[in-house]
């Protein structure tokens, strides 16, 4: 059986923390920012942690070698 490869798109979108959680960027911050409220732009800065079920799927199917 061949080696499992990490998905290239997942490498760019997700990072694993030291405790095994999956960190991702927040969406809707790229363009048309004048139409979005200051509150939304402020709250969408930085990154967030995926929920456990989502992170389990990401680690199993997209980042099998730990990203």
PQR file with spaces between the fields and no chain letter, atoms N, CA, C, O and H, PARSE charges and radii, in Angstrom:
ATOM       1  N    UNK     1       0.847   -1.183    0.000 -0.4000 1.5000
ATOM       2  CA   UNK     1       0.000    0.000    0.000 -0.0000 2.0000
ATOM       3  C    UNK     1       0.891    1.244    0.000  0.5500 1.7000
ATOM       4  O    UNK     1       1.857    1.310    0.759 -0.5500 1.4000
ATOM       5  N    UNK     2       0.573    2.232   -0.846 -0.4000 1.5000
ATOM       6  CA   UNK     2       1.421    3.426   -0.914 -0.0000 2.0000
ATOM       7  C    UNK     2       1.266    4.312    0.327  0.5500 1.7000
ATOM       8  O    UNK     2       0.324    4.177    1.107 -0.5500 1.4000
ATOM       9  H    UNK     2      -0.213    2.178   -1.463  0.4000 1.0000
ATOM      10  N    UNK     3       2.214    5.206    0.467 -0.4000 1.5000
ATOM      11  CA   UNK     3       2.156    6.148    1.579 -0.0000 2.0000
ATOM      12  C    UNK     3       0.960    7.076    1.411  0.5500 1.7000
ATOM      13  O    UNK     3       0.542    7.370    0.292 -0.5500 1.4000
ATOM      14  H    UNK     3       2.979    5.316   -0.167  0.4000 1.0000
ATOM      15  N    UNK     4       0.415    7.536    2.538 -0.4000 1.5000
ATOM      16  CA   UNK     4      -0.671    8.522    2.483 -0.0000 2.0000
ATOM      17  C    UNK     4      -0.053    9.897    2.314  0.5500 1.7000
ATOM      18  O    UNK     4       0.888   10.254    3.023 -0.5500 1.4000
ATOM      19  H    UNK     4       0.755    7.297    3.447  0.4000 1.0000
ATOM      20  N    UNK     5      -0.576   10.658    1.388 -0.4000 1.5000
ATOM      21  CA   UNK     5      -0.063   11.996    1.145 -0.0000 2.0000
ATOM      22  C    UNK     5      -0.920   13.028    1.868  0.5500 1.7000
ATOM      23  O    UNK     5      -2.124   12.844    2.041 -0.5500 1.4000
ATOM      24  H    UNK     5      -1.341   10.368    0.812  0.4000 1.0000
ATOM      25  N    UNK     6      -0.283   14.111    2.283 -0.4000 1.5000
ATOM      26  CA   UNK     6      -0.999   15.246    2.841 -0.0000 2.0000
ATOM      27  C    UNK     6      -1.583   16.057    1.688  0.5500 1.7000
ATOM      28  O    UNK     6      -0.908   16.294    0.687 -0.5500 1.4000
ATOM      29  H    UNK     6       0.695   14.262    2.142  0.4000 1.0000
ATOM      30  N    UNK     7      -2.849   16.484    1.832 -0.4000 1.5000
ATOM      31  CA   UNK     7      -3.471   17.306    0.796 -0.0000 2.0000
ATOM      32  C    UNK     7      -2.794   18.679    0.767  0.5500 1.7000
ATOM      33  O    UNK     7      -2.642   19.320    1.807 -0.5500 1.4000
ATOM      34  H    UNK     7      -3.397   16.292    2.645  0.4000 1.0000
ATOM      35  N    UNK     8      -2.395   19.121   -0.407 -0.4000 1.5000
ATOM      36  CA   UNK     8      -1.678   20.392   -0.536 -0.0000 2.0000
ATOM      37  C    UNK     8      -2.536   21.571   -0.101  0.5500 1.7000
ATOM      38  O    UNK     8      -2.032   22.524    0.494 -0.5500 1.4000
ATOM      39  H    UNK     8      -2.519   18.600   -1.252  0.4000 1.0000
ATOM      40  N    UNK     9      -3.843   21.510   -0.397 -0.4000 1.5000
ATOM      41  CA   UNK     9      -4.713   22.620    0.003 -0.0000 2.0000
ATOM      42  C    UNK     9      -4.842   22.694    1.520  0.5500 1.7000
ATOM      43  O    UNK     9      -4.941   23.785    2.080 -0.5500 1.4000
ATOM      44  H    UNK     9      -4.253   20.736   -0.880  0.4000 1.0000
ATOM      45  N    UNK    10      -4.842   21.545    2.188 -0.4000 1.5000
ATOM      46  CA   UNK    10      -4.968   21.529    3.642 -0.0000 2.0000
ATOM      47  C    UNK    10      -3.706   22.052    4.307  0.5500 1.7000
ATOM      48  O    UNK    10      -3.772   22.667    5.372 -0.5500 1.4000
ATOM      49  H    UNK    10      -4.761   20.658    1.732  0.4000 1.0000
ATOM      50  N    UNK    11      -2.548   21.809    3.683 -0.4000 1.5000
ATOM      51  CA   UNK    11      -1.289   22.329    4.235 -0.0000 2.0000
ATOM      52  C    UNK    11      -1.343   23.841    4.353  0.5500 1.7000
ATOM      53  O    UNK    11      -0.815   24.426    5.299 -0.5500 1.4000
ATOM      54  H    UNK    11      -2.494   21.309    2.819  0.4000 1.0000
ATOM      55  N    UNK    12      -1.997   24.469    3.367 -0.4000 1.5000
ATOM      56  CA   UNK    12      -2.034   25.929    3.330 -0.0000 2.0000
ATOM      57  C    UNK    12      -3.117   26.504    4.233  0.5500 1.7000
ATOM      58  O    UNK    12      -3.036   27.672    4.615 -0.5500 1.4000
ATOM      59  H    UNK    12      -2.426   23.994    2.598  0.4000 1.0000
ATOM      60  N    UNK    13      -4.123   25.720    4.581 -0.4000 1.5000
ATOM      61  CA   UNK    13      -5.269   26.237    5.317 -0.0000 2.0000
ATOM      62  C    UNK    13      -5.262   25.912    6.798  0.5500 1.7000
ATOM      63  O    UNK    13      -5.841   26.658    7.588 -0.5500 1.4000
ATOM      64  H    UNK    13      -4.189   24.771    4.270  0.4000 1.0000
ATOM      65  N    UNK    14      -4.625   24.824    7.197 -0.4000 1.5000
ATOM      66  CA   UNK    14      -4.686   24.367    8.580 -0.0000 2.0000
ATOM      67  C    UNK    14      -3.296   24.191    9.162  0.5500 1.7000
ATOM      68  O    UNK    14      -2.343   23.871    8.451 -0.5500 1.4000
ATOM      69  H    UNK    14      -4.154   24.218    6.555  0.4000 1.0000
ATOM      70  N    UNK    15      -3.195   24.407   10.477 -0.4000 1.5000
ATOM      71  CA   UNK    15      -1.970   24.124   11.224 -0.0000 2.0000
ATOM      72  C    UNK    15      -2.369   23.322   12.457  0.5500 1.7000
ATOM      73  O    UNK    15      -3.443   23.529   13.022 -0.5500 1.4000
ATOM      74  H    UNK    15      -3.968   24.667   11.055  0.4000 1.0000
ATOM      75  N    UNK    16      -1.498   22.410   12.867 -0.4000 1.5000
ATOM      76  CA   UNK    16      -1.736   21.656   14.089 -0.0000 2.0000
ATOM      77  C    UNK    16      -0.981   22.312   15.239  0.5500 1.7000
ATOM      78  O    UNK    16       0.174   22.711   15.091 -0.5500 1.4000
ATOM      79  H    UNK    16      -0.626   22.242   12.408  0.4000 1.0000
ATOM      80  N    UNK    17      -1.651   22.418   16.389 -0.4000 1.5000
ATOM      81  CA   UNK    17      -1.001   22.963   17.568 -0.0000 2.0000
ATOM      82  C    UNK    17      -0.243   21.846   18.272  0.5500 1.7000
ATOM      83  O    UNK    17      -0.333   20.684   17.876 -0.5500 1.4000
ATOM      84  H    UNK    17      -2.590   22.093   16.508  0.4000 1.0000
ATOM      85  N    UNK    18       0.490   22.190   19.298 -0.4000 1.5000
ATOM      86  CA   UNK    18       1.252   21.202   20.036 -0.0000 2.0000
ATOM      87  C    UNK    18       0.377   20.189   20.745  0.5500 1.7000
ATOM      88  O    UNK    18       0.799   19.053   20.959 -0.5500 1.4000
ATOM      89  H    UNK    18       0.563   23.134   19.620  0.4000 1.0000
ATOM      90  N    UNK    19      -0.839   20.580   21.114 -0.4000 1.5000
ATOM      91  CA   UNK    19      -1.743   19.665   21.806 -0.0000 2.0000
ATOM      92  C    UNK    19      -2.619   18.881   20.845  0.5500 1.7000
ATOM      93  O    UNK    19      -3.451   18.086   21.282 -0.5500 1.4000
ATOM      94  H    UNK    19      -1.182   21.503   20.939  0.4000 1.0000
ATOM      95  N    UNK    20      -2.449   19.091   19.532 -0.4000 1.5000
ATOM      96  CA   UNK    20      -3.194   18.312   18.550 -0.0000 2.0000
ATOM      97  C    UNK    20      -4.449   18.962   18.037  0.5500 1.7000
ATOM      98  O    UNK    20      -5.181   18.350   17.259 -0.5500 1.4000
ATOM      99  H    UNK    20      -1.773   19.736   19.177  0.4000 1.0000
ATOM     100  N    UNK    21      -4.724   20.188   18.447 -0.4000 1.5000
ATOM     101  CA   UNK    21      -5.891   20.891   17.916 -0.0000 2.0000
ATOM     102  C    UNK    21      -5.567   21.430   16.534  0.5500 1.7000
ATOM     103  O    UNK    21      -4.399   21.571   16.172 -0.5500 1.4000
ATOM     104  H    UNK    21      -4.129   20.685   19.079  0.4000 1.0000
ATOM     105  N    UNK    22      -6.608   21.732   15.760 -0.4000 1.5000
ATOM     106  CA   UNK    22      -6.419   22.243   14.402 -0.0000 2.0000
ATOM     107  C    UNK    22      -6.791   23.717   14.379  0.5500 1.7000
ATOM     108  O    UNK    22      -7.888   24.105   14.781 -0.5500 1.4000
ATOM     109  H    UNK    22      -7.557   21.618   16.053  0.4000 1.0000
ATOM     110  N    UNK    23      -5.855   24.528   13.902 -0.4000 1.5000
ATOM     111  CA   UNK    23      -6.022   25.974   13.847 -0.0000 2.0000
ATOM     112  C    UNK    23      -6.294   26.374   12.402  0.5500 1.7000
ATOM     113  O    UNK    23      -5.650   25.860   11.487 -0.5500 1.4000
ATOM     114  H    UNK    23      -4.964   24.212   13.576  0.4000 1.0000
ATOM     115  N    UNK    24      -7.248   27.293   12.183 -0.4000 1.5000
ATOM     116  CA   UNK    24      -7.601   27.714   10.829 -0.0000 2.0000
ATOM     117  C    UNK    24      -7.827   29.220   10.789  0.5500 1.7000
ATOM     118  O    UNK    24      -8.029   29.856   11.824 -0.5500 1.4000
ATOM     119  H    UNK    24      -7.771   27.710   12.926  0.4000 1.0000
ATOM     120  N    UNK    25      -7.790   29.779    9.595 -0.4000 1.5000
ATOM     121  CA   UNK    25      -8.059   31.195    9.413 -0.0000 2.0000
ATOM     122  C    UNK    25      -9.555   31.441    9.319  0.5500 1.7000
ATOM     123  O    UNK    25     -10.317   30.549    8.946 -0.5500 1.4000
ATOM     124  H    UNK    25      -7.626   29.262    8.755  0.4000 1.0000
ATOM     125  N    UNK    26      -9.970   32.655    9.660 -0.4000 1.5000
ATOM     126  CA   UNK    26     -11.373   33.029    9.583 -0.0000 2.0000
ATOM     127  C    UNK    26     -11.677   33.527    8.175  0.5500 1.7000
ATOM     128  O    UNK    26     -10.868   34.232    7.572 -0.5500 1.4000
ATOM     129  H    UNK    26      -9.351   33.379    9.963  0.4000 1.0000
ATOM     130  N    UNK    27     -12.850   33.159    7.651 -0.4000 1.5000
ATOM     131  CA   UNK    27     -13.232   33.511    6.290 -0.0000 2.0000
ATOM     132  C    UNK    27     -13.819   34.928    6.213  0.5500 1.7000
ATOM     133  O    UNK    27     -14.033   35.581    7.235 -0.5500 1.4000
ATOM     134  H    UNK    27     -13.508   32.587    8.141  0.4000 1.0000
ATOM     135  N    UNK    28     -14.070   35.381    5.002 -0.4000 1.5000
ATOM     136  CA   UNK    28     -14.747   36.653    4.689 -0.0000 2.0000
ATOM     137  C    UNK    28     -13.931   37.880    5.070  0.5500 1.7000
ATOM     138  O    UNK    28     -14.489   38.864    5.554 -0.5500 1.4000
ATOM     139  H    UNK    28     -13.896   34.851    4.172  0.4000 1.0000
ATOM     140  N    UNK    29     -12.615   37.837    4.861 -0.4000 1.5000
ATOM     141  CA   UNK    29     -11.787   39.004    5.153 -0.0000 2.0000
ATOM     142  C    UNK    29     -10.918   39.419    3.969  0.5500 1.7000
ATOM     143  O    UNK    29      -9.927   40.119    4.178 -0.5500 1.4000
ATOM     144  H    UNK    29     -12.161   37.037    4.468  0.4000 1.0000
ATOM     145  N    UNK    30     -11.238   39.025    2.738 -0.4000 1.5000
ATOM     146  CA   UNK    30     -10.354   39.249    1.607 -0.0000 2.0000
ATOM     147  C    UNK    30     -10.692   40.486    0.778  0.5500 1.7000
ATOM     148  O    UNK    30      -9.794   41.241    0.404 -0.5500 1.4000
ATOM     149  H    UNK    30     -12.043   38.457    2.568  0.4000 1.0000
ATOM     150  N    UNK    31     -11.961   40.699    0.488 -0.4000 1.5000
ATOM     151  CA   UNK    31     -12.316   41.816   -0.391 -0.0000 2.0000
ATOM     152  C    UNK    31     -13.713   42.305   -0.030  0.5500 1.7000
ATOM     153  O    UNK    31     -14.405   41.678    0.773 -0.5500 1.4000
ATOM     154  H    UNK    31     -12.690   40.085    0.792  0.4000 1.0000
ATOM     155  N    UNK    32     -14.130   43.425   -0.622 -0.4000 1.5000
ATOM     156  CA   UNK    32     -15.413   44.068   -0.323 -0.0000 2.0000
ATOM     157  C    UNK    32     -15.507   44.405    1.163  0.5500 1.7000
ATOM     158  O    UNK    32     -16.562   44.241    1.777 -0.5500 1.4000
ATOM     159  H    UNK    32     -13.568   43.934   -1.275  0.4000 1.0000
ATOM     160  N    UNK    33     -14.408   44.872    1.732 -0.4000 1.5000
ATOM     161  CA   UNK    33     -14.390   45.135    3.168 -0.0000 2.0000
ATOM     162  C    UNK    33     -15.181   46.386    3.536  0.5500 1.7000
ATOM     163  O    UNK    33     -15.568   46.561    4.692 -0.5500 1.4000
ATOM     164  H    UNK    33     -13.552   45.005    1.233  0.4000 1.0000
ATOM     165  N    UNK    34     -15.421   47.252    2.560 -0.4000 1.5000
ATOM     166  CA   UNK    34     -16.186   48.467    2.868 -0.0000 2.0000
ATOM     167  C    UNK    34     -17.635   48.133    3.194  0.5500 1.7000
ATOM     168  O    UNK    34     -18.304   48.906    3.879 -0.5500 1.4000
ATOM     169  H    UNK    34     -15.107   47.111    1.621  0.4000 1.0000
ATOM     170  N    UNK    35     -18.125   47.010    2.721 -0.4000 1.5000
ATOM     171  CA   UNK    35     -19.514   46.625    2.975 -0.0000 2.0000
ATOM     172  C    UNK    35     -19.673   45.891    4.300  0.5500 1.7000
ATOM     173  O    UNK    35     -20.797   45.663    4.746 -0.5500 1.4000
ATOM     174  H    UNK    35     -17.581   46.382    2.164  0.4000 1.0000
ATOM     175  N    UNK    36     -18.572   45.520    4.932 -0.4000 1.5000
ATOM     176  CA   UNK    36     -18.639   44.756    6.175 -0.0000 2.0000
ATOM     177  C    UNK    36     -18.456   45.683    7.374  0.5500 1.7000
ATOM     178  O    UNK    36     -17.762   46.696    7.284 -0.5500 1.4000
ATOM     179  H    UNK    36     -17.658   45.705    4.569  0.4000 1.0000
ATOM     180  N    UNK    37     -19.075   45.335    8.481 -0.4000 1.5000
ATOM     181  CA   UNK    37     -19.033   46.195    9.655 -0.0000 2.0000
ATOM     182  C    UNK    37     -17.668   46.108   10.336  0.5500 1.7000
ATOM     183  O    UNK    37     -16.935   45.131   10.178 -0.5500 1.4000
ATOM     184  H    UNK    37     -19.639   44.513    8.554  0.4000 1.0000
ATOM     185  N    UNK    38     -17.352   47.141   11.084 -0.4000 1.5000
ATOM     186  CA   UNK    38     -16.091   47.152   11.827 -0.0000 2.0000
ATOM     187  C    UNK    38     -16.054   46.026   12.843  0.5500 1.7000
ATOM     188  O    UNK    38     -15.001   45.433   13.079 -0.5500 1.4000
ATOM     189  H    UNK    38     -17.947   47.934   11.212  0.4000 1.0000
ATOM     190  N    UNK    39     -17.181   45.730   13.439 -0.4000 1.5000
ATOM     191  CA   UNK    39     -17.251   44.646   14.418 -0.0000 2.0000
ATOM     192  C    UNK    39     -16.864   43.312   13.778  0.5500 1.7000
ATOM     193  O    UNK    39     -16.095   42.541   14.352 -0.5500 1.4000
ATOM     194  H    UNK    39     -18.037   46.211   13.247  0.4000 1.0000
ATOM     195  N    UNK    40     -17.399   43.048   12.592 -0.4000 1.5000
ATOM     196  CA   UNK    40     -17.086   41.792   11.917 -0.0000 2.0000
ATOM     197  C    UNK    40     -15.617   41.725   11.546  0.5500 1.7000
ATOM     198  O    UNK    40     -14.973   40.693   11.737 -0.5500 1.4000
ATOM     199  H    UNK    40     -18.024   43.674   12.126  0.4000 1.0000
ATOM     200  N    UNK    41     -15.076   42.825   11.014 -0.4000 1.5000
ATOM     201  CA   UNK    41     -13.674   42.829   10.608 -0.0000 2.0000
ATOM     202  C    UNK    41     -12.759   42.645   11.813  0.5500 1.7000
ATOM     203  O    UNK    41     -11.725   41.986   11.706 -0.5500 1.4000
ATOM     204  H    UNK    41     -15.599   43.663   10.859  0.4000 1.0000
ATOM     205  N    UNK    42     -13.120   43.212   12.946 -0.4000 1.5000
ATOM     206  CA   UNK    42     -12.322   43.083   14.158 -0.0000 2.0000
ATOM     207  C    UNK    42     -12.387   41.650   14.693  0.5500 1.7000
ATOM     208  O    UNK    42     -11.365   41.080   15.074 -0.5500 1.4000
ATOM     209  H    UNK    42     -13.960   43.748   13.033  0.4000 1.0000
ATOM     210  N    UNK    43     -13.591   41.072   14.719 -0.4000 1.5000
ATOM     211  CA   UNK    43     -13.755   39.734   15.281 -0.0000 2.0000
ATOM     212  C    UNK    43     -13.156   38.648   14.385  0.5500 1.7000
ATOM     213  O    UNK    43     -12.863   37.551   14.860 -0.5500 1.4000
ATOM     214  H    UNK    43     -14.421   41.536   14.409  0.4000 1.0000
ATOM     215  N    UNK    44     -12.971   38.943   13.098 -0.4000 1.5000
ATOM     216  CA   UNK    44     -12.440   37.937   12.175 -0.0000 2.0000
ATOM     217  C    UNK    44     -10.932   38.040   11.986  0.5500 1.7000
ATOM     218  O    UNK    44     -10.379   37.394   11.097 -0.5500 1.4000
ATOM     219  H    UNK    44     -13.208   39.835   12.712  0.4000 1.0000
ATOM     220  N    UNK    45     -10.268   38.832   12.795 -0.4000 1.5000
ATOM     221  CA   UNK    45      -8.805   38.873   12.748 -0.0000 2.0000
ATOM     222  C    UNK    45      -8.240   37.579   13.314  0.5500 1.7000
ATOM     223  O    UNK    45      -8.867   36.927   14.148 -0.5500 1.4000
ATOM     224  H    UNK    45     -10.717   39.357   13.517  0.4000 1.0000
ATOM     225  N    UNK    46      -7.056   37.217   12.854 -0.4000 1.5000
ATOM     226  CA   UNK    46      -6.369   36.085   13.461 -0.0000 2.0000
ATOM     227  C    UNK    46      -6.936   34.745   13.052  0.5500 1.7000
ATOM     228  O    UNK    46      -7.425   34.579   11.934 -0.5500 1.4000
ATOM     229  H    UNK    46      -6.546   37.747   12.176  0.4000 1.0000
ATOM     230  N    UNK    47      -6.870   33.791   13.958 -0.4000 1.5000
ATOM     231  CA   UNK    47      -7.255   32.414   13.669 -0.0000 2.0000
ATOM     232  C    UNK    47      -8.231   31.909   14.721  0.5500 1.7000
ATOM     233  O    UNK    47      -8.516   32.592   15.704 -0.5500 1.4000
ATOM     234  H    UNK    47      -6.473   33.925   14.866  0.4000 1.0000
ATOM     235  N    UNK    48      -8.739   30.698   14.497 -0.4000 1.5000
ATOM     236  CA   UNK    48      -9.626   30.064   15.474 -0.0000 2.0000
ATOM     237  C    UNK    48      -9.388   28.566   15.456  0.5500 1.7000
ATOM     238  O    UNK    48      -8.786   28.041   14.519 -0.5500 1.4000
ATOM     239  H    UNK    48      -8.508   30.143   13.698  0.4000 1.0000
ATOM     240  N    UNK    49      -9.853   27.881   16.481 -0.4000 1.5000
ATOM     241  CA   UNK    49      -9.707   26.432   16.584 -0.0000 2.0000
ATOM     242  C    UNK    49     -10.964   25.754   16.047  0.5500 1.7000
ATOM     243  O    UNK    49     -12.083   26.169   16.350 -0.5500 1.4000
ATOM     244  H    UNK    49     -10.342   28.308   17.242  0.4000 1.0000
ATOM     245  N    UNK    50     -10.769   24.717   15.254 -0.4000 1.5000
ATOM     246  CA   UNK    50     -11.901   23.955   14.746 -0.0000 2.0000
ATOM     247  C    UNK    50     -12.538   23.155   15.875  0.5500 1.7000
ATOM     248  O    UNK    50     -11.885   22.831   16.866 -0.5500 1.4000
ATOM     249  H    UNK    50      -9.860   24.380   15.008  0.4000 1.0000
ATOM     250  N    UNK    51     -13.829   22.840   15.712 -0.4000 1.5000
ATOM     251  CA   UNK    51     -14.502   21.969   16.657 -0.0000 2.0000
ATOM     252  C    UNK    51     -13.904   20.567   16.568  0.5500 1.7000
ATOM     253  O    UNK    51     -13.279   20.215   15.568 -0.5500 1.4000
ATOM     254  H    UNK    51     -14.360   23.104   14.907  0.4000 1.0000
ATOM     255  N    UNK    52     -14.098   19.775   17.609 -0.4000 1.5000
ATOM     256  CA   UNK    52     -13.438   18.471   17.705 -0.0000 2.0000
ATOM     257  C    UNK    52     -13.777   17.551   16.535  0.5500 1.7000
ATOM     258  O    UNK    52     -12.880   16.918   15.978 -0.5500 1.4000
ATOM     259  H    UNK    52     -14.606   20.060   18.422  0.4000 1.0000
ATOM     260  N    UNK    53     -15.044   17.465   16.152 -0.4000 1.5000
ATOM     261  CA   UNK    53     -15.418   16.548   15.071 -0.0000 2.0000
ATOM     262  C    UNK    53     -14.800   16.981   13.749  0.5500 1.7000
ATOM     263  O    UNK    53     -14.348   16.145   12.967 -0.5500 1.4000
ATOM     264  H    UNK    53     -15.772   17.980   16.604  0.4000 1.0000
ATOM     265  N    UNK    54     -14.782   18.300   13.497 -0.4000 1.5000
ATOM     266  CA   UNK    54     -14.163   18.799   12.272 -0.0000 2.0000
ATOM     267  C    UNK    54     -12.659   18.551   12.285  0.5500 1.7000
ATOM     268  O    UNK    54     -12.082   18.150   11.274 -0.5500 1.4000
ATOM     269  H    UNK    54     -15.149   18.979   14.132  0.4000 1.0000
ATOM     270  N    UNK    55     -12.030   18.789   13.425 -0.4000 1.5000
ATOM     271  CA   UNK    55     -10.583   18.604   13.501 -0.0000 2.0000
ATOM     272  C    UNK    55     -10.204   17.130   13.368  0.5500 1.7000
ATOM     273  O    UNK    55      -9.155   16.807   12.810 -0.5500 1.4000
ATOM     274  H    UNK    55     -12.499   19.115   14.246  0.4000 1.0000
ATOM     275  N    UNK    56     -11.050   16.238   13.876 -0.4000 1.5000
ATOM     276  CA   UNK    56     -10.784   14.808   13.702 -0.0000 2.0000
ATOM     277  C    UNK    56     -10.792   14.434   12.223  0.5500 1.7000
ATOM     278  O    UNK    56      -9.942   13.667   11.770 -0.5500 1.4000
ATOM     279  H    UNK    56     -11.902   16.500   14.330  0.4000 1.0000
ATOM     280  N    UNK    57     -11.745   14.972   11.473 -0.4000 1.5000
ATOM     281  CA   UNK    57     -11.819   14.678   10.043 -0.0000 2.0000
ATOM     282  C    UNK    57     -10.635   15.268    9.296  0.5500 1.7000
ATOM     283  O    UNK    57     -10.079   14.618    8.411 -0.5500 1.4000
ATOM     284  H    UNK    57     -12.435   15.595   11.840  0.4000 1.0000
ATOM     285  N    UNK    58     -10.242   16.485    9.636 -0.4000 1.5000
ATOM     286  CA   UNK    58      -9.100   17.116    8.970 -0.0000 2.0000
ATOM     287  C    UNK    58      -7.841   16.299    9.214  0.5500 1.7000
ATOM     288  O    UNK    58      -7.069   16.049    8.288 -0.5500 1.4000
ATOM     289  H    UNK    58     -10.694   17.013   10.355  0.4000 1.0000
ATOM     290  N    UNK    59      -7.633   15.883   10.455 -0.4000 1.5000
ATOM     291  CA   UNK    59      -6.423   15.116   10.773 -0.0000 2.0000
ATOM     292  C    UNK    59      -6.431   13.742   10.104  0.5500 1.7000
ATOM     293  O    UNK    59      -5.380   13.249    9.694 -0.5500 1.4000
ATOM     294  H    UNK    59      -8.260   16.086   11.207  0.4000 1.0000
ATOM     295  N    UNK    60      -7.592   13.127    9.993 -0.4000 1.5000
ATOM     296  CA   UNK    60      -7.678   11.781    9.431 -0.0000 2.0000
ATOM     297  C    UNK    60      -7.534   11.781    7.908  0.5500 1.7000
ATOM     298  O    UNK    60      -6.801   10.960    7.356 -0.5500 1.4000
ATOM     299  H    UNK    60      -8.445   13.527   10.326  0.4000 1.0000
ATOM     300  N    UNK    61      -8.229   12.695    7.228 -0.4000 1.5000
ATOM     301  CA   UNK    61      -8.298   12.639    5.772 -0.0000 2.0000
ATOM     302  C    UNK    61      -7.359   13.599    5.064  0.5500 1.7000
ATOM     303  O    UNK    61      -6.939   13.320    3.941 -0.5500 1.4000
ATOM     304  H    UNK    61      -8.825   13.361    7.676  0.4000 1.0000
ATOM     305  N    UNK    62      -7.014   14.725    5.685 -0.4000 1.5000
ATOM     306  CA   UNK    62      -6.253   15.747    4.985 -0.0000 2.0000
ATOM     307  C    UNK    62      -4.825   15.919    5.496  0.5500 1.7000
ATOM     308  O    UNK    62      -3.930   16.256    4.721 -0.5500 1.4000
ATOM     309  H    UNK    62      -7.355   14.951    6.597  0.4000 1.0000
ATOM     310  N    UNK    63      -4.602   15.695    6.777 -0.4000 1.5000
ATOM     311  CA   UNK    63      -3.273   15.853    7.354 -0.0000 2.0000
ATOM     312  C    UNK    63      -2.845   14.567    8.062  0.5500 1.7000
ATOM     313  O    UNK    63      -2.585   14.593    9.265 -0.5500 1.4000
ATOM     314  H    UNK    63      -5.329   15.422    7.407  0.4000 1.0000
ATOM     315  N    UNK    64      -2.766   13.449    7.346 -0.4000 1.5000
ATOM     316  CA   UNK    64      -2.456   12.190    8.036 -0.0000 2.0000
ATOM     317  C    UNK    64      -1.066   12.145    8.622  0.5500 1.7000
ATOM     318  O    UNK    64      -0.821   11.383    9.557 -0.5500 1.4000
ATOM     319  H    UNK    64      -2.977   13.428    6.368  0.4000 1.0000
ATOM     320  N    UNK    65      -0.137   12.948    8.096 -0.4000 1.5000
ATOM     321  CA   UNK    65       1.244   12.926    8.597 -0.0000 2.0000
ATOM     322  C    UNK    65       1.542   14.087    9.533  0.5500 1.7000
ATOM     323  O    UNK    65       2.705   14.383    9.810 -0.5500 1.4000
ATOM     324  H    UNK    65      -0.337   13.567    7.336  0.4000 1.0000
ATOM     325  N    UNK    66       0.504   14.742   10.017 -0.4000 1.5000
ATOM     326  CA   UNK    66       0.688   15.809   10.975 -0.0000 2.0000
ATOM     327  C    UNK    66       0.917   17.171   10.371  0.5500 1.7000
ATOM     328  O    UNK    66       1.388   18.085   11.048 -0.5500 1.4000
ATOM     329  H    UNK    66      -0.441   14.502    9.792  0.4000 1.0000
ATOM     330  N    UNK    67       0.589   17.318    9.103 -0.4000 1.5000
ATOM     331  CA   UNK    67       0.654   18.621    8.451 -0.0000 2.0000
ATOM     332  C    UNK    67       2.020   19.140    8.282  0.5500 1.7000
ATOM     333  O    UNK    67       2.203   20.233    7.745 -0.5500 1.4000
ATOM     334  H    UNK    67       0.206   16.576    8.552  0.4000 1.0000
